[in-house]
Amino acid sequence: MVLRKFFDAGGKRAHSRKMVTEPANIVFNIGDSGSPLKCVTLNVSPSGVSLYSEQPLETGSIIGIHCKRIWKKNPKKGLVKWCRKLNEGLFRVGLMLIDSSESSRADD
């Protein structure tokens, strides 16, 4: 796991981000055992996650994200705040974590 202090976007973020590059899974119906969408985290804070996905995620949707190497409790619920197409088959997504309690924070 790559973990290092990152940025706070010029003081605009509630929490500073840490660069954490880890494979993760997205589920669209939390508790559903269907096939998850594979993704890779880019950076994490107690209140949000930026990640790469091969599929676009709809802004405003609530999803579950699993990554046991980052969070002890899975899945975390997140609200898709934005999704940008980088190139064919690659999207960068910003999530606001809905449950940003102590168990949501990235391990130091």
C-alpha positions as CSV (number, residue, x, y, z in Angstrom):
1,M,0.0,0.0,0.0
2,V,1.3,3.4,-1.0
3,L,0.5,5.9,1.8
4,R,1.9,9.4,2.1
5,K,0.7,12.8,3.2
6,F,-0.9,14.6,0.3
7,F,-2.6,18.0,0.0
8,D,-5.4,20.0,1.4
9,A,-6.3,21.9,-1.8
10,G,-5.3,25.3,-0.5
11,G,-7.4,25.0,2.7
12,K,-10.6,24.2,0.8
13,R,-10.9,20.6,2.2
14,A,-12.3,19.7,5.6
15,H,-9.5,17.1,6.0
16,S,-6.1,16.7,4.3
17,R,-5.8,13.9,1.8
18,K,-3.3,11.0,1.9
19,M,-2.2,9.3,-1.3
20,V,-3.3,5.7,-1.0
21,T,-3.1,3.5,-4.1
22,E,-5.1,0.3,-3.4
23,P,-7.4,-1.9,-5.4
24,A,-11.0,-1.6,-4.1
25,N,-14.5,-2.7,-5.1
26,I,-17.6,-0.7,-5.6
27,V,-21.1,-2.1,-5.0
28,F,-24.2,-0.3,-6.1
29,N,-26.6,-2.0,-3.7
30,I,-25.0,-2.3,-0.3
31,G,-25.5,-5.8,1.0
32,D,-25.9,-7.1,-2.5
33,S,-23.7,-10.1,-3.3
34,G,-23.6,-9.2,-7.1
35,S,-20.5,-8.5,-9.1
36,P,-18.7,-5.5,-7.8
37,L,-17.0,-2.9,-10.0
38,K,-13.2,-2.9,-9.6
39,C,-11.5,0.4,-9.0
40,V,-8.3,1.8,-7.6
41,T,-8.1,4.4,-4.9
42,L,-6.0,7.5,-5.5
43,N,-6.3,9.5,-2.3
44,V,-8.3,9.2,0.9
45,S,-9.3,11.4,3.8
46,P,-11.7,10.8,6.7
47,S,-14.4,12.5,4.7
48,G,-13.7,11.5,1.1
49,V,-12.0,9.3,-1.6
50,S,-10.8,9.9,-5.1
51,L,-10.5,6.8,-7.2
52,Y,-10.1,5.5,-10.8
53,S,-12.9,3.4,-12.4
54,E,-13.3,1.7,-15.7
55,Q,-16.9,2.8,-15.8
56,P,-18.6,6.2,-15.1
57,L,-20.5,6.6,-11.8
58,E,-23.6,8.7,-11.8
59,T,-23.2,12.0,-9.8
60,G,-25.5,11.9,-6.8
61,S,-25.7,8.2,-6.5
62,I,-24.9,6.4,-3.2
63,I,-22.5,3.5,-3.5
64,G,-20.6,1.1,-1.2
65,I,-16.8,0.9,-1.4
66,H,-14.7,-2.0,-0.1
67,C,-11.0,-1.9,0.7
68,K,-10.0,-3.8,3.8
69,R,-6.4,-2.5,3.6
70,I,-7.7,1.1,4.1
71,W,-10.7,0.7,6.4
72,K,-11.2,-1.9,9.1
73,K,-15.0,-1.8,8.6
74,N,-16.5,-2.5,5.2
75,P,-18.2,-1.3,3.1
76,K,-18.1,2.4,3.5
77,K,-21.0,4.4,2.0
78,G,-20.2,7.2,-0.4
79,L,-22.0,9.9,-2.3
80,V,-20.6,10.4,-5.8
81,K,-19.8,14.1,-6.0
82,W,-18.2,14.1,-9.5
83,C,-17.0,11.9,-12.2
84,R,-14.6,12.9,-15.0
85,K,-13.7,10.9,-18.1
86,L,-9.9,10.8,-18.5
87,N,-9.8,8.7,-21.6
88,E,-11.7,5.7,-23.1
89,G,-12.5,3.3,-20.3
90,L,-10.9,5.4,-17.5
91,F,-12.8,7.7,-15.2
92,R,-11.7,9.7,-12.1
93,V,-14.4,9.8,-9.4
94,G,-14.8,11.9,-6.2
95,L,-16.7,10.4,-3.3
96,M,-17.9,12.1,-0.1
97,L,-18.0,9.4,2.6
98,I,-21.3,9.4,4.4
99,D,-20.1,7.5,7.4
100,S,-16.9,9.5,8.2
101,S,-16.6,8.3,11.8
102,E,-13.4,7.2,13.4
103,S,-13.6,3.8,11.6
104,S,-13.6,5.5,8.2
105,R,-10.1,7.1,8.5
106,A,-7.2,5.7,6.6
107,D,-4.7,3.9,8.8
108,D,-1.6,6.0,9.5
